Amino acid sequence: MRLYCRGIRGSPLNKKIYWEVIYIRHVFRATRMGWEGKKDGIWFDADEYSKEEAIAQFKPFEGINKRGYPYTGYVYGGIKYYDFTYLGLFENNKMPKNDDDYYKYLLNK
């Protein structure tokens, strides 16, 4: 969590300082199991979880697909995922909403 001064307003004798709280989050993109391939954005507060602790929230499991091939999937919050990708640390007001936002972030780094 970070605290930012948004501005100072008022007269020299009666100044008001406006603060904004910004939370830092570990952000992941995970692909749900199923035919649609829907992607979920999942985040963890960096104040509560280290990167390694956040990754450990995705519990691996072994399975066999319809053709008999083994695979490793992941479960988080009772939902099964094919895979997950760590996107990085983001401020709560700058988290990517979709792949396009994330690619714009990478290009402007």
Backbone as a ProteinNet text record, in pm:
[ID]
protein_1_A
[PRIMARY]
MRLYCRGIRGSPLNKKIYWEVIYIRHVFRATRMGWEGKKDGIWFDADEYSKEEAIAQFKPFEGINKRGYPYTGYVYGGIKYYDFTYLGLFENNKMPKNDDDYYKYLLNK
[TERTIARY]
85	0	89.5	51.8	123.7	24.6	72.5	-10.5	43.9	-40.6	1	-74.7	-5.4	-69.3	-131.1	-264.1	-332.6	-330.8	-306.7	-300.6	-319.4	-285.1	-302.6	-387.5	-496.2	-587.3	-616.3	-656.1	-695.4	-602.6	-632.8	-553.2	-425.7	-327.8	-203.5	-224.7	-328.8	-353.5	-444.2	-517.1	-613	-596.2	-485.1	-456.1	-516.5	-567.7	-618.4	-538	-493	-415.2	-505.4	-511.2	-593.5	-502.9	-532.8	-451.6	-527	-453.3	-511.1	-432.4	-503.5	-439.3	-432.6	-314.2	-293.6	-245.6	-314.9	-274.7	-191.5	-86.6	-1.3	-44.8	-61.3	-114.2	-31	-19.9	36.3	-78.3	-58	-165.5	-131	-231.2	-217.8	-327.5	-297.6	-398.6	-403.7	-523.8	-540.1	-646.2	-621.2	-713.3	-798.5	-929.5	-1022.1	-1028.2	-1052.4	-1071.3	-1209.3	-1218.2	-1343.6	-1317.8	-1419.4	-1405.4	-1390.9	-1443.1	-1439.9	-1301.2	-1221	-1088	-1093.2	-1196.9	-1212.3	-1093.5	-1049.4	-935.7	-985	-933.4	-968.7	-847.6	-873.5	-770.3	-781.3	-671.9	-670.9	-559.6	-588.1	-486.7	-482.3	-365.4	-339.6	-270	-312	-247.9	-102.8	-12.9	129.7	163.3	78.7	100.5	78.7	-5.4	-39.9	33.5	73.4	135.4	265	367.1	485.4	451.1	537.1	513.1	502.7	592.3	593.3	467.8	421.9	298.7	177.5	175.5	64.5	62.7	179.5	188.1	143.5	176.8	141.4	-9	-87.2	-233	-294.4	-222.6	-268.4	-218.8	-308.6	-272.4	-271.9	-159.3	-153	-229.4	-281.6	-343.1	-311.8	-312.7	-285	-416.4	-424.2	-544	-506.7	-606.3	-588.4	-700.9	-663.9	-766.6	-840.7	-937.2	-1021.1	-941.7	-828.6	-744.6	-643.2	-645	-556.7	-422.5	-404.6	-278.2	-283.4	-175.6	-173.7	-148.7	-199.4	-175.6	-172.9	-117.8	-118.6	-205	-302.4	-388	-368.2	-442.5	-430	-569	-583.4	-710.3	-687.8	-775.3	-776.7	-922.5	-961.7	-1099.2	-1203.3	-1166.5	-1259.7	-1277.2	-1205.2	-1214	-1087	-1103.6	-989.1	-938.7	-805.5	-740.9	-638.9	-626	-521.4	-384	-375	-246.6	-270.6	-165.1	-171.2	-38.5	-42.9	74.4	84	201.7	225.1	253.9	171.8	188.4	274.8	281.1	366.4	293.6	361.3	304.5	240.6	118.8	46.6	-19.9	-31.8	-113.8	-259.2	-346.9	-485.4	-555	-515.8	-579.7	-513.8	-409	-340.6	-335.4	-419	-419.6	-477.5	-418.3	-472.4	-609.2	-701.6	-837.5	-850.1	-758.7	-761.6	-621.7	-607.7	-476.9	-425.7	-515.3	-472.7	-412	-474.7	-419.3	-280.6	-264.7	-134.9	-28.9	-63.4	34.2	71.9	-24.4	6.4	101.8	78.3	168.6	310.1	323.6	456.9	526.5	452.3	511.2	555.1	486.6	516.9	608.7	661.2	748.5	875.4
-116.7	0	122.9	219.1	345.8	458.9	565.1	682	795.9	852.2	960.2	1087.1	1197.8	1327.7	1364.1	1379.7	1414.8	1564	1640.8	1784	1860	1986.7	2076.1	2192.2	2218.7	2325.4	2416.5	2535.7	2629	2747.8	2834	2954.7	2919.4	3007.4	2978.6	2946.9	3003.5	2979.5	2858.1	2816.6	2707	2606.4	2535.1	2439.4	2304.1	2238.2	2101.8	2012.6	1901.5	1806.2	1687.3	1650.1	1538.4	1419.2	1306.9	1186.6	1079.5	992.4	878.2	753.3	646.9	520.7	434.3	388.3	302.6	166.7	62.3	-73.5	-133.9	-204.6	-272.7	-419.3	-474.5	-609.5	-694.6	-822.9	-922.3	-963.1	-950.7	-976.8	-1098.3	-1186.7	-1308.5	-1312.2	-1382.2	-1415.5	-1566.9	-1624.1	-1769.4	-1810.7	-1921.5	-1972.1	-2082.7	-2061.7	-2160.5	-2285	-2397.7	-2522	-2519.7	-2576.9	-2578.8	-2536.9	-2545.5	-2517.1	-2368.9	-2283.7	-2140.2	-2079.2	-2133	-2078.2	-1940.1	-1914.6	-1785.1	-1757.8	-1631.9	-1592.7	-1506	-1536.6	-1459.3	-1379.2	-1260.6	-1181.7	-1206.9	-1244.3	-1275.7	-1194.2	-1134.7	-1053.3	-1081.4	-1050.9	-1066.7	-940.9	-889.6	-771	-801.6	-716.3	-736.3	-716	-643.7	-628.2	-759.7	-846.1	-971.2	-1092.7	-1088.1	-1202.3	-1160.8	-1243.3	-1226	-1286.5	-1266.6	-1325.2	-1477.3	-1537.8	-1683.9	-1734	-1661.8	-1700.5	-1689	-1586.7	-1569.7	-1684	-1720.6	-1831.2	-1961.3	-1979	-2102.4	-2117.4	-2011.5	-2021.1	-2104.4	-2118.5	-2203	-2344.6	-2431.3	-2569	-2658.5	-2725.2	-2812.7	-2943.2	-2998.3	-3130.8	-3201	-3331.7	-3412.8	-3466.3	-3473.7	-3527.6	-3596.5	-3660.5	-3726.4	-3677.2	-3629	-3576.6	-3690.3	-3655.8	-3755.7	-3847	-3799.3	-3881	-3965.2	-3955.6	-4037.3	-3975.6	-3846.8	-3780.5	-3715.7	-3729.1	-3665	-3514.2	-3439.4	-3295.3	-3249.5	-3132.3	-3067.4	-2943.1	-2932.8	-2815.4	-2749.6	-2642.7	-2567.8	-2531.5	-2530.6	-2494.1	-2372.2	-2273.9	-2160.1	-2122.2	-2111.9	-2072.7	-2170.5	-2297.6	-2399.3	-2403.6	-2320.4	-2316.7	-2378.4	-2463.5	-2529.8	-2446.9	-2437.7	-2361.2	-2448	-2424.1	-2491	-2438.8	-2306.4	-2243.1	-2108.3	-2051.3	-1914.9	-1847.2	-1715	-1636	-1519.2	-1502	-1387.4	-1266	-1161.2	-1041.4	-935.7	-938.2	-842.2	-771	-670	-585.3	-463.6	-432.2	-317.6	-241.4	-111.2	-31.5	-61.5	-53.3	-93.2	-11.7	111.9	193.5	178.7	95.2	75.4	-71.2	-155	-297.1	-315.8	-404.4	-428	-495.6	-449.1	-505	-618.4	-621.2	-723.9	-734.4	-822.7	-842.3	-714.8	-638.4	-515.1	-416.1	-401.9	-313.6	-360.1	-490.9	-544.5	-520.1	-539.5	-515.9	-367.4	-278.6	-134.8	-103.6	-165.7	-147.7	-191.8	-307.5	-359.3	-264.6	-209.3	-119.9	13.7	56.9	186.5	175.1	59.1	38	116.7
0	0	0	-78.8	-84.9	-61.3	-5.2	19.9	-64.1	-151.3	-240	-205.4	-214	-198.2	-333.5	-336	-460.4	-486.2	-382.2	-402.2	-272.9	-278.7	-165.1	-214.9	-141.7	-183.5	-65.2	-95.6	8.8	17.5	111.5	131.8	207.9	209.4	281.6	429.7	490.4	632.1	656.7	557.3	574.3	460.6	462.6	355.3	388.3	285.1	298.2	206.8	262.1	184.1	151.3	25.4	-20.2	-49.8	15.5	3.7	-70.8	-135.7	-205.3	-166.9	-131.4	-97.3	-222.8	-255.9	-372.4	-322.5	-361.9	-325	-437.2	-399.6	-496	-497.9	-617.8	-630.8	-726.2	-690.6	-781.9	-874.7	-1005.6	-1101.2	-1186.7	-1204.4	-1284.1	-1389.6	-1498.7	-1600.1	-1604.8	-1590.9	-1589.1	-1690.8	-1762.3	-1864	-1804.3	-1802.8	-1746.7	-1832.9	-1767.7	-1841.8	-1906.5	-2022.9	-2098.4	-2241.6	-2321.7	-2464.8	-2495.2	-2408.9	-2438.3	-2422.1	-2331.8	-2306.4	-2243.1	-2161.8	-2095.7	-2004.6	-2003.4	-1919.9	-1805.2	-1686.8	-1568	-1522.4	-1473	-1407.1	-1257.5	-1196.1	-1053	-989.4	-874.8	-808.5	-659	-601.2	-458.5	-409.1	-293.3	-236.3	-201.1	-246.3	-220.1	-72.3	1.5	145.7	219.8	164.8	232.4	176.5	49	-17.1	-85.5	-71.5	-155.3	-292.1	-388.8	-521	-510.1	-433.9	-419.1	-349	-246.6	-176.8	-267.5	-352	-445.8	-548.1	-600.4	-696.3	-630.8	-503.7	-432.2	-411.3	-432.9	-419.5	-531.9	-643	-754.4	-728.2	-688.5	-651.8	-775.1	-805	-923	-899.9	-1008.3	-1005.6	-1137.8	-1134.7	-1253	-1308.5	-1439.3	-1504.1	-1634.3	-1694.7	-1824.6	-1914.4	-2034.8	-2124.4	-2194.5	-2279.9	-2347.1	-2439.5	-2486.9	-2575.6	-2498.9	-2366.4	-2284.9	-2251.5	-2282.3	-2252.8	-2114.7	-2036.6	-1904.9	-1917.6	-1822.1	-1818.4	-1673	-1652	-1521.4	-1531.5	-1444.2	-1435.6	-1300.5	-1277.9	-1152.8	-1102	-970.6	-908.3	-820.3	-835.7	-744.5	-721.6	-597.2	-564.9	-615.3	-626.5	-673.6	-824.9	-897	-1044.2	-1100.7	-1201.3	-1264.4	-1382.5	-1391.7	-1497.6	-1570.6	-1702.4	-1780.6	-1739.8	-1727.4	-1698.2	-1630.8	-1580.7	-1528.4	-1556.9	-1570.8	-1603.1	-1506	-1448.2	-1360.2	-1447.4	-1435.5	-1517.6	-1450.5	-1317.1	-1247.1	-1135.1	-1081	-976.2	-1040.5	-996.9	-1051	-938.5	-956.5	-866.2	-898.5	-796.6	-818.5	-926.7	-947.1	-1050.2	-1187.4	-1197.7	-1326.2	-1366.9	-1305.2	-1339.5	-1479.5	-1559.7	-1693.8	-1686	-1767.9	-1770.6	-1872	-1969.2	-2073.7	-2135.2	-2232.8	-2296.7	-2362.6	-2424.9	-2491.6	-2392.3	-2274.5	-2171.5	-2129.9	-2115.9	-2073.7	-2180.4	-2307.3	-2414.8	-2421.8	-2400.7	-2397.3	-2282.9	-2168.6	-2054	-2090	-2155.6	-2192.2	-2289.6	-2383.6	-2483.2	-2422.8	-2317.6	-2256.3	-2135.9	-2108.5	-1993.3	-2005.3
[MASK]
+++++++++++++++++++++++++++++++++++++++++++++++++++++++++++++++++++++++++++++++++++++++++++++++++++++++++++++

